[in-house]
Amino acid sequence: MLYYITDRAAFAGDEPARRRQLLDKIAEAARCGVDYIQLREKDLSVRELEQLTREVVNAVAKAQRLTTGHRQRATALLINSRADVALATGADGVHLRSEDLRPQEVRRIWQRSASKCGAGTHSAGSGQAPARENSPRSPVIAVSCHSPADVTQAAAEAADFAVFAPVFEKKDARGVPSSGLGALREACRAGIPVLALGGITLENAQSCFDAGAAGIAAIRLFQESDIATVVEKLRNVTPSISRSS
């Protein structure tokens, strides 16, 4: 499982230029078979995020139409924290932070709203429950986790998978303690797929898979690289015998 987390602020130029680069990178990720894209643009207002999400939904759909017949993997778009925006725009699901609604609550709201399809469409900021014909009835729900206990809780609350971080120290976050491979290994015993995040490189990805990770989540690894090359190398990584020990 490969999970690209966006950060348009890392691109050069003014806001329109950064958005163009972001959409191009998202389309590249979808063409290359990245399983999940998390739109994580926390500085935008709800209205701005909704507008950008609609553009991203279209970019992903177009990219996947161009690759139909070449691969079976479909890229799912998750919106960071904002289930209302995900519903209003027809995204595939949501990535929840620790302070957000619980996965079971989001699922109930989502399914109730999806059942109202045809009752009208609403903006995420309208104050009404949005219902979109292209919103899936069962959302994909990922949860940010920072300890094995967090992962156990996410599993109990019916999340689809956990994103566990930080596994390694990040270059731009010196002083933030990393969890390490031992904690990742423990988290992977919780009975839910766990993706490793935080300082992940092509060189240390193998150790994450050996610890039991179901996949890799990253910003820079995807956003600052040729995604086709990254995907090919990560798909070819196979856990060593030590994973079962």
C-alpha positions as CSV (number, residue, x, y, z in Angstrom):
1,M,0.0,0.0,0.0
2,L,1.5,3.3,-1.1
3,Y,0.2,6.6,0.4
4,Y,1.1,10.0,-1.0
5,I,0.4,12.9,1.4
6,T,0.3,16.3,-0.4
7,D,2.0,19.6,0.6
8,R,1.6,22.2,-2.1
9,A,3.6,24.7,0.1
10,A,6.7,22.8,-0.8
11,F,6.4,23.7,-4.5
12,A,8.1,26.8,-5.8
13,G,6.2,29.9,-7.1
14,D,3.1,31.8,-6.2
15,E,-0.2,30.1,-5.2
16,P,-1.5,29.4,-8.7
17,A,1.9,27.9,-9.7
18,R,1.9,25.7,-6.6
19,R,-1.6,24.5,-7.3
20,R,-0.7,23.6,-10.9
21,Q,2.3,21.7,-9.7
22,L,0.3,19.9,-7.1
23,L,-2.4,18.8,-9.6
24,D,0.3,17.6,-11.9
25,K,2.0,15.6,-9.1
26,I,-1.4,14.1,-8.0
27,A,-2.1,13.1,-11.6
28,E,1.3,11.5,-11.9
29,A,0.7,9.5,-8.7
30,A,-2.7,8.3,-10.0
31,R,-1.2,7.2,-13.3
32,C,1.7,5.4,-11.6
33,G,-0.6,3.3,-9.3
34,V,-0.2,5.0,-5.9
35,D,-3.0,3.4,-3.9
36,Y,-4.0,6.4,-1.8
37,I,-3.6,10.2,-2.0
38,Q,-4.3,12.3,1.1
39,L,-5.1,15.9,0.3
40,R,-3.5,17.6,3.3
41,E,-3.7,21.3,2.8
42,K,-4.6,22.5,6.3
43,D,-4.1,26.2,5.7
44,L,-7.0,26.5,3.3
45,S,-10.5,27.6,4.2
46,V,-13.3,25.1,3.9
47,R,-14.5,26.8,0.6
48,E,-10.9,26.8,-0.8
49,L,-10.3,23.2,0.2
50,E,-13.6,22.2,-1.4
51,Q,-12.7,24.0,-4.7
52,L,-9.3,22.4,-4.7
53,T,-10.7,18.9,-3.9
54,R,-13.0,19.1,-6.9
55,E,-10.0,19.9,-9.1
56,V,-8.1,16.9,-7.6
57,V,-11.1,14.6,-8.0
58,N,-11.2,15.5,-11.7
59,A,-7.4,15.1,-12.1
60,V,-7.4,11.7,-10.5
61,A,-10.4,10.5,-12.6
62,K,-8.8,11.8,-15.8
63,A,-5.4,10.1,-15.0
64,Q,-7.2,6.8,-14.3
65,R,-9.1,6.9,-17.5
66,L,-5.8,7.3,-19.4
67,T,-4.4,4.2,-17.7
68,T,-7.5,2.0,-18.0
69,G,-6.4,-1.4,-19.2
70,H,-2.8,-1.0,-18.1
71,R,-3.2,-1.6,-14.3
72,Q,-5.9,-2.8,-11.9
73,R,-5.1,-0.6,-9.0
74,A,-7.4,2.4,-8.5
75,T,-6.2,5.4,-6.6
76,A,-8.4,6.5,-3.7
77,L,-8.5,10.2,-2.6
78,L,-8.8,10.9,1.1
79,I,-9.3,14.3,2.6
80,N,-7.4,15.3,5.7
81,S,-9.8,15.7,8.7
82,R,-12.7,17.1,6.7
83,A,-15.3,14.4,6.1
84,D,-17.8,17.1,5.1
85,V,-15.5,18.2,2.2
86,A,-14.9,14.6,1.2
87,L,-18.7,13.9,1.0
88,A,-19.5,17.1,-0.8
89,T,-16.9,16.5,-3.5
90,G,-17.2,12.7,-4.1
91,A,-13.8,11.9,-2.6
92,D,-13.3,8.3,-1.5
93,G,-12.8,8.9,2.2
94,V,-11.1,10.8,5.0
95,H,-7.9,10.7,7.0
96,L,-8.6,11.4,10.7
97,R,-6.4,13.0,13.2
98,S,-6.5,12.1,16.9
99,E,-8.8,15.1,17.7
100,D,-11.3,14.4,14.9
101,L,-14.5,12.4,15.0
102,R,-14.0,8.7,15.6
103,P,-14.2,6.3,12.5
104,Q,-17.5,4.8,13.6
105,E,-19.1,8.2,13.8
106,V,-17.8,9.3,10.4
107,R,-19.1,6.0,8.9
108,R,-22.6,6.6,10.3
109,I,-22.7,10.2,9.1
110,W,-21.3,9.2,5.7
111,Q,-23.7,6.3,5.1
112,R,-26.7,8.4,6.3
113,S,-25.7,11.2,3.9
114,A,-25.0,8.8,1.0
115,S,-28.5,7.4,1.4
116,K,-29.9,10.8,0.7
117,C,-28.4,10.9,-2.8
118,G,-30.8,12.6,-5.1
119,A,-32.1,14.9,-2.4
120,G,-30.0,17.7,-3.6
121,T,-26.3,18.8,-3.4
122,H,-24.8,21.1,-0.9
123,S,-21.5,22.8,-0.3
124,A,-19.5,21.6,2.6
125,G,-19.8,25.0,4.2
126,S,-23.6,25.2,3.8
127,G,-24.4,23.8,7.2
128,Q,-26.4,21.0,5.7
129,A,-25.5,17.3,5.3
130,P,-24.1,17.1,1.7
131,A,-25.3,14.2,-0.5
132,R,-23.5,13.5,-3.8
133,E,-24.3,10.8,-6.3
134,N,-20.6,10.0,-6.7
135,S,-19.9,9.7,-3.0
136,P,-19.1,6.1,-2.1
137,R,-21.6,4.6,0.4
138,S,-18.7,3.1,2.4
139,P,-15.8,5.5,2.9
140,V,-12.1,4.6,3.2
141,I,-11.1,5.8,6.7
142,A,-7.4,6.1,7.7
143,V,-6.3,7.3,11.2
144,S,-3.1,9.0,12.3
145,C,-1.5,7.0,15.1
146,H,1.6,7.7,17.2
147,S,1.7,4.7,19.5
148,P,0.8,1.0,19.4
149,A,-2.1,1.8,21.7
150,D,-3.4,4.3,19.1
151,V,-3.4,1.6,16.5
152,T,-5.2,-0.8,18.7
153,Q,-7.9,1.8,19.3
154,A,-8.2,2.6,15.5
155,A,-8.7,-1.1,14.9
156,A,-11.4,-1.3,17.6
157,E,-13.2,1.7,16.0
158,A,-13.3,0.1,12.6
159,A,-10.8,2.2,10.7
160,D,-9.6,0.7,7.4
161,F,-5.9,1.3,8.2
162,A,-3.6,3.2,10.4
163,V,-0.7,5.6,9.5
164,F,1.9,5.2,12.2
165,A,4.4,8.0,12.7
166,P,7.1,9.1,13.0
167,V,9.0,5.9,12.5
168,F,12.3,7.7,11.7
169,E,13.6,11.2,12.6
170,K,12.7,13.7,9.9
171,K,15.2,16.2,8.5
172,D,12.9,19.1,9.0
173,A,11.8,18.0,12.5
174,R,15.0,17.6,14.5
175,G,14.3,17.0,18.1
176,V,10.9,15.3,17.5
177,P,11.4,11.8,18.9
178,S,10.9,9.0,16.5
179,S,9.0,5.9,17.5
180,G,11.4,3.5,15.9
181,L,11.0,0.1,14.3
182,G,10.3,-1.7,17.6
183,A,7.2,0.4,18.2
184,L,6.2,-0.1,14.5
185,R,6.5,-3.8,14.9
186,E,4.3,-3.8,18.0
187,A,1.7,-1.6,16.2
188,C,1.6,-4.0,13.3
189,R,0.2,-6.7,15.7
190,A,-3.0,-4.8,16.3
191,G,-5.0,-6.6,13.6
192,I,-5.3,-3.6,11.2
193,P,-3.0,-2.7,8.2
194,V,-0.4,-0.2,9.3
195,L,1.5,2.2,7.0
196,A,4.8,3.6,8.1
197,L,5.3,7.3,7.9
198,G,8.1,9.7,9.0
199,G,11.6,9.8,7.5
200,I,10.9,7.0,5.0
201,T,13.3,6.6,2.2
202,L,13.9,4.0,-0.5
203,E,16.9,2.8,1.6
204,N,15.0,2.2,4.9
205,A,11.6,1.1,3.4
206,Q,12.7,-2.5,3.6
207,S,13.1,-2.4,7.3
208,C,9.5,-1.1,7.7
209,F,8.1,-4.0,5.7
210,D,10.3,-6.4,7.7
211,A,8.7,-4.9,10.8
212,G,5.2,-5.8,9.4
213,A,4.1,-2.6,7.8
214,A,1.5,-3.1,5.1
215,G,2.8,-0.1,3.2
216,I,4.6,3.3,3.1
217,A,3.2,6.8,3.5
218,A,5.2,9.8,2.7
219,I,5.3,13.4,1.4
220,R,8.7,14.0,0.1
221,L,9.4,10.5,-1.1
222,F,6.6,10.9,-3.6
223,Q,6.4,14.7,-4.1
224,E,10.1,15.3,-4.7
225,S,10.9,12.2,-6.9
226,D,9.9,10.6,-10.1
227,I,6.9,8.7,-8.8
228,A,7.1,5.9,-11.4
229,T,10.6,5.1,-10.1
230,V,9.6,5.2,-6.5
231,V,6.5,3.0,-7.1
232,E,8.6,0.4,-9.0
233,K,11.2,0.2,-6.3
234,L,8.8,0.0,-3.5
235,R,6.7,-2.7,-5.2
236,N,9.8,-4.8,-5.6
237,V,10.6,-4.6,-1.9
238,T,9.8,-8.0,-0.2
239,P,9.9,-8.6,3.5
240,S,12.8,-10.8,4.7
241,I,12.3,-14.0,6.7
242,S,12.7,-12.0,9.9
243,R,9.3,-10.5,9.5
244,S,7.6,-13.7,10.7
245,S,9.8,-14.0,13.7
